[in-house]
């Protein structure tokens, strides 16, 4: 298995851990891509899309959860 595929699988697993919190507020998250430079692109959906707190959720919640599981990741951005 390629290293990038392994990283993508680990990122997806980390997202599964935060998904219930987003869904409890009427939102969700979709993994769009893990780039070659180890940037994770995600899309906030539902109530999270366009929410005034979405960037805070992305940085404080989602990014921290991903970095805890996959420290190789450089950053998490909204696609």
N, CA, C and O atoms as a Tinker XYZ file with bonds, in Angstrom:
   316  protein
     1  N      0.851000   -1.186000    0.000000    73     2
     2  CA     0.000000    0.000000    0.000000    64     1     3
     3  C      0.892000    1.244000    0.000000    63     2     4     5
     4  O      1.889000    1.302000    0.721000    81     3
     5  N      0.533000    2.214000   -0.796000    73     3     6
     6  CA     1.345000    3.428000   -0.865000    64     5     7
     7  C      1.212000    4.232000    0.430000    63     6     8     9
     8  O      0.215000    4.139000    1.145000    81     7
     9  N      2.233000    5.010000    0.699000    73     7    10
    10  CA     2.238000    5.826000    1.919000    64     9    11
    11  C      1.084000    6.830000    1.912000    63    10    12    13
    12  O      0.446000    7.048000    2.941000    81    11
    13  N      0.811000    7.448000    0.743000    73    11    14
    14  CA    -0.269000    8.436000    0.673000    64    13    15
    15  C     -1.625000    7.768000    0.921000    63    14    16    17
    16  O     -2.486000    8.353000    1.577000    81    15
    17  N     -1.820000    6.569000    0.412000    73    15    18
    18  CA    -3.067000    5.831000    0.640000    64    17    19
    19  C     -3.219000    5.526000    2.130000    63    18    20    21
    20  O     -4.309000    5.668000    2.685000    81    19
    21  N     -2.144000    5.113000    2.770000    73    19    22
    22  CA    -2.156000    4.837000    4.205000    64    21    23
    23  C     -2.532000    6.097000    4.990000    63    22    24    25
    24  O     -3.342000    6.042000    5.915000    81    23
    25  N     -1.944000    7.216000    4.618000    73    23    26
    26  CA    -2.245000    8.487000    5.287000    64    25    27
    27  C     -3.711000    8.861000    5.074000    63    26    28    29
    28  O     -4.394000    9.281000    6.008000    81    27
    29  N     -4.187000    8.706000    3.845000    73    27    30
    30  CA    -5.590000    9.039000    3.546000    64    29    31
    31  C     -6.533000    8.176000    4.386000    63    30    32    33
    32  O     -7.532000    8.677000    4.902000    81    31
    33  N     -6.229000    6.905000    4.526000    73    31    34
    34  CA    -7.061000    6.019000    5.339000    64    33    35
    35  C     -7.065000    6.459000    6.798000    63    34    36    37
    36  O     -8.107000    6.420000    7.453000    81    35
    37  N     -5.918000    6.874000    7.307000    73    35    38
    38  CA    -5.820000    7.340000    8.693000    64    37    39
    39  C     -6.570000    8.656000    8.895000    63    38    40    41
    40  O     -7.185000    8.873000    9.939000    81    39
    41  N     -6.516000    9.532000    7.890000    73    39    42
    42  CA    -7.266000   10.792000    7.954000    64    41    43
    43  C     -8.766000   10.498000    7.976000    63    42    44    45
    44  O     -9.510000   11.095000    8.754000    81    43
    45  N     -9.202000    9.578000    7.121000    73    43    46
    46  CA   -10.613000    9.208000    7.072000    64    45    47
    47  C    -11.071000    8.656000    8.420000    63    46    48    49
    48  O    -12.179000    8.950000    8.869000    81    47
    49  N    -10.234000    7.872000    9.053000    73    47    50
    50  CA   -10.541000    7.317000   10.369000    64    49    51
    51  C    -10.673000    8.435000   11.407000    63    50    52    53
    52  O    -11.571000    8.395000   12.248000    81    51
    53  N     -9.795000    9.417000   11.353000    73    51    54
    54  CA    -9.874000   10.560000   12.275000    64    53    55
    55  C    -11.166000   11.342000   12.052000    63    54    56    57
    56  O    -11.793000   11.797000   13.008000    81    55
    57  N    -11.562000   11.497000   10.794000    73    55    58
    58  CA   -12.802000   12.217000   10.492000    64    57    59
    59  C    -14.014000   11.471000   11.035000    63    58    60    61
    60  O    -14.987000   12.089000   11.469000    81    59
    61  N    -13.954000   10.145000   11.011000    73    59    62
    62  CA   -15.059000    9.355000   11.564000    64    61    63
    63  C    -15.236000    9.616000   13.055000    63    62    64    65
    64  O    -16.344000    9.501000   13.580000    81    63
    65  N    -14.157000    9.964000   13.731000    73    63    66
    66  CA   -14.240000   10.262000   15.163000    64    65    67
    67  C    -14.913000   11.610000   15.428000    63    66    68    69
    68  O    -15.604000   11.757000   16.436000    81    67
    69  N    -14.727000   12.594000   14.550000    73    67    70
    70  CA   -15.333000   13.912000   14.776000    64    69    71
    71  C    -16.708000   14.043000   14.125000    63    70    72    73
    72  O    -17.483000   14.928000   14.485000    81    71
    73  N    -17.010000   13.173000   13.178000    73    71    74
    74  CA   -18.284000   13.255000   12.451000    64    73    75
    75  C    -19.509000   13.283000   13.384000    63    74    76    77
    76  O    -20.405000   14.096000   13.154000    81    75
    77  N    -19.592000   12.441000   14.417000    73    75    78
    78  CA   -20.786000   12.486000   15.285000    64    77    79
    79  C    -21.021000   13.849000   15.942000    63    78    80    81
    80  O    -22.168000   14.245000   16.151000    81    79
    81  N    -19.953000   14.562000   16.265000    73    79    82
    82  CA   -20.097000   15.890000   16.860000    64    81    83
    83  C    -20.679000   16.877000   15.852000    63    82    84    85
    84  O    -21.529000   17.699000   16.195000    81    83
    85  N    -20.219000   16.790000   14.616000    73    83    86
    86  CA   -20.743000   17.663000   13.572000    64    85    87
    87  C    -22.200000   17.312000   13.267000    63    86    88    89
    88  O    -23.040000   18.196000   13.094000    81    87
    89  N    -22.486000   16.017000   13.203000    73    87    90
    90  CA   -23.848000   15.588000   12.899000    64    89    91
    91  C    -24.825000   15.965000   14.008000    63    90    92    93
    92  O    -26.000000   16.213000   13.739000    81    91
    93  N    -24.353000   16.009000   15.241000    73    91    94
    94  CA   -25.233000   16.391000   16.352000    64    93    95
    95  C    -25.686000   17.840000   16.230000    63    94    96    97
    96  O    -26.702000   18.225000   16.808000    81    95
    97  N    -24.935000   18.645000   15.478000    73    95    98
    98  CA   -25.314000   20.040000   15.216000    64    97    99
    99  C    -25.926000   20.213000   13.829000    63    98   100   101
   100  O    -26.095000   21.342000   13.367000    81    99
   101  N    -26.258000   19.116000   13.166000    73    99   102
   102  CA   -26.898000   19.190000   11.857000    64   101   103
   103  C    -25.925000   19.320000   10.700000    63   102   104   105
   104  O    -26.329000   19.646000    9.583000    81   103
   105  N    -24.648000   19.069000   10.953000    73   103   106
   106  CA   -23.657000   19.188000    9.892000    64   105   107
   107  C    -23.018000   17.858000    9.561000    63   106   108   109
   108  O    -23.430000   16.806000   10.048000    81   107
   109  N    -22.005000   17.931000    8.726000    73   107   110
   110  CA   -21.241000   16.736000    8.352000    64   109   111
   111  C    -19.950000   17.217000    7.696000    63   110   112   113
   112  O    -19.746000   18.414000    7.492000    81   111
   113  N    -19.091000   16.262000    7.373000    73   111   114
   114  CA   -17.820000   16.595000    6.745000    64   113   115
   115  C    -17.495000   15.545000    5.701000    63   114   116   117
   116  O    -17.807000   14.367000    5.869000    81   115
   117  N    -16.870000   15.980000    4.631000    73   115   118
   118  CA   -16.477000   15.085000    3.549000    64   117   119
   119  C    -14.989000   15.288000    3.273000    63   118   120   121
   120  O    -14.520000   16.419000    3.147000    81   119
   121  N    -14.259000   14.191000    3.180000    73   119   122
   122  CA   -12.851000   14.250000    2.796000    64   121   123
   123  C    -12.779000   14.393000    1.291000    63   122   124   125
   124  O    -13.259000   13.528000    0.557000    81   123
   125  N    -12.186000   15.473000    0.828000    73   123   126
   126  CA   -12.061000   15.713000   -0.608000    64   125   127
   127  C    -10.757000   15.133000   -1.136000    63   126   128   129
   128  O    -10.746000   14.427000   -2.145000    81   127
   129  N     -9.652000   15.436000   -0.446000    73   127   130
   130  CA    -8.353000   15.041000   -0.988000    64   129   131
   131  C     -7.281000   15.153000    0.088000    63   130   132   133
   132  O     -7.366000   15.984000    0.993000    81   131
   133  N     -6.275000   14.298000   -0.034000    73   131   134
   134  CA    -5.020000   14.471000    0.684000    64   133   135
   135  C     -3.981000   14.683000   -0.405000    63   134   136   137
   136  O     -3.716000   13.780000   -1.198000    81   135
   137  N     -3.392000   15.868000   -0.447000    73   135   138
   138  CA    -2.471000   16.216000   -1.531000    64   137   139
   139  C     -1.088000   15.616000   -1.291000    63   138   140   141
   140  O     -0.783000   15.126000   -0.204000    81   139
   141  N     -0.272000   15.667000   -2.320000    73   139   142
   142  CA     1.095000   15.150000   -2.228000    64   141   143
   143  C      1.929000   15.895000   -1.192000    63   142   144   145
   144  O      2.870000   15.338000   -0.627000    81   143
   145  N      1.575000   17.171000   -0.944000    73   143   146
   146  CA     2.315000   17.943000    0.072000    64   145   147
   147  C      1.676000   17.815000    1.460000    63   146   148   149
   148  O      1.967000   18.602000    2.361000    81   147
   149  N      0.793000   16.802000    1.619000    73   147   150
   150  CA     0.177000   16.452000    2.903000    64   149   151
   151  C     -0.741000   17.541000    3.463000    63   150   152   153
   152  O     -0.764000   17.810000    4.664000    81   151
   153  N     -1.492000   18.153000    2.556000    73   151   154
   154  CA    -2.570000   19.055000    2.932000    64   153   155
   155  C     -3.877000   18.282000    2.789000    63   154   156   157
   156  O     -4.116000   17.623000    1.777000    81   155
   157  N     -4.709000   18.372000    3.806000    73   155   158
   158  CA    -6.006000   17.709000    3.767000    64   157   159
   159  C     -7.052000   18.736000    3.349000    63   158   160   161
   160  O     -7.155000   19.812000    3.939000    81   159
   161  N     -7.827000   18.388000    2.324000    73   159   162
   162  CA    -8.932000   19.242000    1.877000    64   161   163
   163  C    -10.232000   18.559000    2.276000    63   162   164   165
   164  O    -10.482000   17.406000    1.923000    81   163
   165  N    -11.056000   19.294000    3.020000    73   163   166
   166  CA   -12.343000   18.775000    3.460000    64   165   167
   167  C    -13.445000   19.752000    3.079000    63   166   168   169
   168  O    -13.196000   20.926000    2.805000    81   167
   169  N    -14.659000   19.241000    3.069000    73   167   170
   170  CA   -15.823000   20.085000    2.793000    64   169   171
   171  C    -16.806000   19.917000    3.939000    63   170   172   173
   172  O    -17.280000   18.814000    4.214000    81   171
   173  N    -17.107000   21.032000    4.607000    73   171   174
   174  CA   -18.127000   21.027000    5.649000    64   173   175
   175  C    -19.484000   21.093000    4.972000    63   174   176   177
   176  O    -19.682000   21.860000    4.030000    81   175
   177  N    -20.416000   20.285000    5.457000    73   175   178
   178  CA   -21.723000   20.188000    4.812000    64   177   179
   179  C    -22.833000   20.417000    5.830000    63   178   180   181
   180  O    -22.589000   20.493000    7.034000    81   179
   181  N    -24.054000   20.524000    5.322000    73   179   182
   182  CA   -25.214000   20.711000    6.188000    64   181   183
   183  C    -25.136000   22.023000    6.938000    63   182   184   185
   184  O    -24.764000   23.052000    6.373000    81   183
   185  N    -25.488000   21.985000    8.211000    73   183   186
   186  CA   -25.499000   23.204000    9.026000    64   185   187
   187  C    -24.103000   23.794000    9.184000    63   186   188   189
   188  O    -23.962000   24.987000    9.450000    81   187
   189  N    -23.071000   22.968000    9.023000    73   187   190
   190  CA   -21.692000   23.460000    9.172000    64   189   191
   191  C    -21.264000   24.326000    7.987000    63   190   192   193
   192  O    -20.426000   25.215000    8.135000    81   191
   193  N    -21.843000   24.064000    6.810000    73   191   194
   194  CA   -21.486000   24.835000    5.621000    64   193   195
   195  C    -22.040000   26.248000    5.774000    63   194   196   197
   196  O    -23.251000   26.443000    5.888000    81   195
   197  N    -21.149000   27.218000    5.775000    73   195   198
   198  CA   -21.571000   28.611000    5.881000    64   197   199
   199  C    -21.837000   29.089000    7.301000    63   198   200   201
   200  O    -22.202000   30.246000    7.513000    81   199
   201  N    -21.656000   28.206000    8.270000    73   199   202
   202  CA   -21.842000   28.605000    9.666000    64   201   203
   203  C    -20.750000   29.604000   10.038000    63   202   204   205
   204  O    -19.605000   29.455000    9.611000    81   203
   205  N    -21.098000   30.633000   10.838000    73   203   206
   206  CA   -20.074000   31.610000   11.227000    64   205   207
   207  C    -18.910000   30.992000   12.006000    63   206   208   209
   208  O    -17.824000   31.569000   12.063000    81   207
   209  N    -19.134000   29.840000   12.595000    73   207   210
   210  CA   -18.089000   29.176000   13.380000    64   209   211
   211  C    -17.370000   28.082000   12.595000    63   210   212   213
   212  O    -16.571000   27.337000   13.162000    81   211
   213  N    -17.646000   27.980000   11.307000    73   211   214
   214  CA   -17.095000   26.868000   10.529000    64   213   215
   215  C    -15.568000   26.859000   10.493000    63   214   216   217
   216  O    -14.963000   25.788000   10.552000    81   215
   217  N    -14.937000   28.015000   10.398000    73   215   218
   218  CA   -13.464000   28.034000   10.373000    64   217   219
   219  C    -12.905000   27.640000   11.736000    63   218   220   221
   220  O    -11.872000   26.975000   11.817000    81   219
   221  N    -13.580000   28.046000   12.801000    73   219   222
   222  CA   -13.153000   27.651000   14.140000    64   221   223
   223  C    -13.315000   26.139000   14.309000    63   222   224   225
   224  O    -12.436000   25.476000   14.861000    81   223
   225  N    -14.427000   25.602000   13.838000    73   223   226
   226  CA   -14.654000   24.155000   13.884000    64   225   227
   227  C    -13.577000   23.430000   13.101000    63   226   228   229
   228  O    -13.044000   22.416000   13.551000    81   227
   229  N    -13.261000   23.956000   11.928000    73   227   230
   230  CA   -12.266000   23.329000   11.065000    64   229   231
   231  C    -10.897000   23.317000   11.739000    63   230   232   233
   232  O    -10.225000   22.286000   11.745000    81   231
   233  N    -10.477000   24.437000   12.301000    73   231   234
   234  CA    -9.138000   24.535000   12.889000    64   233   235
   235  C     -9.059000   23.888000   14.273000    63   234   236   237
   236  O     -8.159000   23.092000   14.540000    81   235
   237  N     -9.995000   24.230000   15.142000    73   235   238
   238  CA    -9.911000   23.752000   16.526000    64   237   239
   239  C    -10.381000   22.313000   16.682000    63   238   240   241
   240  O     -9.865000   21.577000   17.522000    81   239
   241  N    -11.348000   21.913000   15.883000    73   239   242
   242  CA   -11.892000   20.567000   16.023000    64   241   243
   243  C    -11.312000   19.582000   15.045000    63   242   244   245
   244  O    -10.622000   18.637000   15.427000    81   243
   245  N    -11.595000   19.809000   13.787000    73   243   246
   246  CA   -11.226000   18.857000   12.745000    64   245   247
   247  C     -9.713000   18.761000   12.584000    63   246   248   249
   248  O     -9.161000   17.660000   12.595000    81   247
   249  N     -9.038000   19.890000   12.436000    73   247   250
   250  CA    -7.592000   19.869000   12.226000    64   249   251
   251  C     -6.875000   19.219000   13.411000    63   250   252   253
   252  O     -5.964000   18.415000   13.214000    81   251
   253  N     -7.272000   19.556000   14.625000    73   251   254
   254  CA    -6.620000   18.975000   15.795000    64   253   255
   255  C     -6.828000   17.464000   15.867000    63   254   256   257
   256  O     -5.910000   16.725000   16.226000    81   255
   257  N     -8.029000   17.007000   15.529000    73   255   258
   258  CA    -8.310000   15.569000   15.535000    64   257   259
   259  C     -7.458000   14.844000   14.500000    63   258   260   261
   260  O     -6.938000   13.760000   14.763000    81   259
   261  N     -7.320000   15.445000   13.330000    73   259   262
   262  CA    -6.512000   14.827000   12.271000    64   261   263
   263  C     -5.045000   14.817000   12.667000    63   262   264   265
   264  O     -4.375000   13.795000   12.514000    81   263
   265  N     -4.534000   15.931000   13.172000    73   263   266
   266  CA    -3.117000   16.009000   13.541000    64   265   267
   267  C     -2.768000   15.054000   14.681000    63   266   268   269
   268  O     -1.650000   14.544000   14.752000    81   267
   269  N     -3.718000   14.818000   15.559000    73   267   270
   270  CA    -3.483000   13.875000   16.656000    64   269   271
   271  C     -3.295000   12.463000   16.107000    63   270   272   273
   272  O     -2.437000   11.718000   16.580000    81   271
   273  N     -4.098000   12.099000   15.108000    73   271   274
   274  CA    -4.043000   10.760000   14.511000    64   273   275
   275  C     -2.960000   10.640000   13.445000    63   274   276   277
   276  O     -2.341000    9.587000   13.295000    81   275
   277  N     -2.736000   11.725000   12.705000    73   275   278
   278  CA    -1.831000   11.694000   11.553000    64   277   279
   279  C     -0.895000   12.908000   11.616000    63   278   280   281
   280  O     -1.097000   13.885000   10.896000    81   279
   281  N      0.128000   12.845000   12.477000    73   279   282
   282  CA     0.993000   14.018000   12.673000    64   281   283
   283  C      1.770000   14.442000   11.424000    63   282   284   285
   284  O      2.315000   15.545000   11.387000    81   283
   285  N      1.828000   13.594000   10.411000    73   283   286
   286  CA     2.529000   13.958000    9.162000    64   285   287
   287  C      1.805000   15.062000    8.399000    63   286   288   289
   288  O      2.426000   15.765000    7.603000    81   287
   289  N      0.505000   15.227000    8.628000    73   287   290
   290  CA    -0.273000   16.213000    7.896000    64   289   291
   291  C      0.225000   17.613000    8.228000    63   290   292   293
   292  O      0.493000   17.943000    9.383000    81   291
   293  N      0.340000   18.429000    7.179000    73   291   294
   294  CA     0.836000   19.802000    7.352000    64   293   295
   295  C     -0.279000   20.785000    7.721000    63   294   296   297
   296  O     -0.093000   21.643000    8.583000    81   295
   297  N     -1.444000   20.656000    7.062000    73   295   298
   298  CA    -2.547000   21.567000    7.358000    64   297   299
   299  C     -3.861000   20.982000    6.829000    63   298   300   301
   300  O     -3.876000   20.065000    6.008000    81   299
   301  N     -4.944000   21.543000    7.328000    73   299   302
   302  CA    -6.285000   21.155000    6.905000    64   301   303
   303  C     -6.969000   22.408000    6.386000    63   302   304   305
   304  O     -6.999000   23.437000    7.062000    81   303
   305  N     -7.519000   22.314000    5.181000    73   303   306
   306  CA    -8.182000   23.473000    4.584000    64   305   307
   307  C     -9.565000   23.078000    4.097000    63   306   308   309
   308  O     -9.855000   21.903000    3.873000    81   307
   309  N    -10.403000   24.079000    3.938000    73   307   310
   310  CA   -11.738000   23.879000    3.410000    64   309   311
   311  C    -11.681000   23.939000    1.891000    63   310   312   313
   312  O    -11.109000   24.864000    1.316000    81   311
   313  N    -12.275000   22.950000    1.255000    73   311   314
   314  CA   -12.259000   22.897000   -0.216000    64   313   315
   315  C    -13.423000   23.683000   -0.786000    63   314   316
   316  O    -13.580000   23.757000   -2.004000    81   315
